[in-house]
Structures are given as C-alpha cells and as structure tokens.
Amino acid sequence: MNGKTIWIIFLSGFWFVLNDGWYLSVSVADDHDDKENSWYHKILDWDDDDDENHKRRKRNRKRHRDNEHDESYLKPVNNPTYKEECGGCHFAYQPELLPEACWMKILTNLDDHFGESIELDDDSKEAILDYLKANSADYSSAKRAVKIMESLGNHVPMRITDIPYIREKHHELDPEIFERESIESLSNCVVCHTTAEKGIYEDDNVRIPK
C-alpha cells in the first residue's frame, strides 16, 4: 500500500469521525432539548393533573362525609308535605326513628292522634305515608335506626318515646326534668338535642334547659 492510498484512507476516516461527532452532538442536543421539553411539559401537565386530582380528592372527601353521615346519623327531614302538615304541630321526627309498621299504624289512626283528630286530604296523607315508609328504620343503616329495630323486636309502638332503646338512653335522667315548662315532655326532642333537626342525637350536642 503506497503512501497516497494510506493518506486517502486517513482522510476518509477523519471525515467520518467528524460527521459522526457532528451527528452525535446534534443527537445529544436534540435529546437534551427533548428532555427539557419533556420536563417542561411534565411540569405543566403535573399542574393540570394536580388541580384535577385536588378536585377529585375533594369530591371523594365530600362523598365520604356524606356516607359517614348516612351510617352514623339520621337523615334530615326533606319532605315538604310532611314538614308542613306534621311539623306544624310538633317536631317533625325523622322517619328512621320508627319502622314502617309503626308509621302505618299512626297514619291509619289519625281520628285519634294522641287525643286529637287530624284531618288530611288523601293526596297529602299518601305522600306522607309513602315518605315515612320508604325512609323508615327498616331500610336505614344509621346506627341509631339499627339499635331501634333491635330493641323493638315484634313490638309496634305508636310513640317514639315507647321504644325501649329511646327509654334506655334517657333512663338516667330525673323524670322531673321532662315536666319542666321549658321541656314539657320526653317527646320534645329538639329542646334538648340541639342538632335534632339534622338527625344528630349525640350526647355532645345535648343542652338541657332549666
């Protein structure tokens, strides 16, 4: 191999090295730019995702609180006819405080409703009965409704105050407390249970008036 051939091979090799180096530099630069772009977009995407995740977590927490309320407390009364017709004379008790059979017994004896005669048109009576039956203690998972059902057995009382569980919860109180003018009777739940309208009857929310 003469010197000219060696020189040509050397220049060719040098040329390929330069070209490969250039392509490598471009490739590395492009790769670096891609990584930077990828990182940049990732940050932007993370912000969007984080905001969406925050909203999703907030919705999940709300659903959890709602479920917790369903399992721990009674549902607040939300039927306008029941509120107007029954709540106009006394505290509108949550349907979950009595089983279906008790509500049916009460609504079919309105001529003698604890010493009074109650007049309801057929539509109102049907709407109230349907609401009470559909939301009665039989179909509730609230802890208080479950305990009410367990304590009743086969009994079908017409008074919530005749429920063994309810009487047991108040047995330590002096009976004279319920004779106070500010309370009047055991059935006047809302006077002492400050959150009764919300379906919450926890001891921490009880304030017995003088």
Secondary structure as UniProt FT lines:
FT   HELIX           3..72
FT   HELIX           80..85
FT   TURN            86..89
FT   HELIX           95..97
FT   HELIX           100..107
FT   HELIX           110..112
FT   TURN            114..115
FT   HELIX           122..134
FT   HELIX           137..139
FT   HELIX           143..152
FT   TURN            153..154
FT   HELIX           160..162
FT   HELIX           164..169
FT   TURN            170..172
FT   HELIX           175..179
FT   TURN            181..183
FT   TURN            186..187
FT   HELIX           189..192
FT   TURN            194..195
FT   HELIX           196..198
FT   HELIX           203..205
//
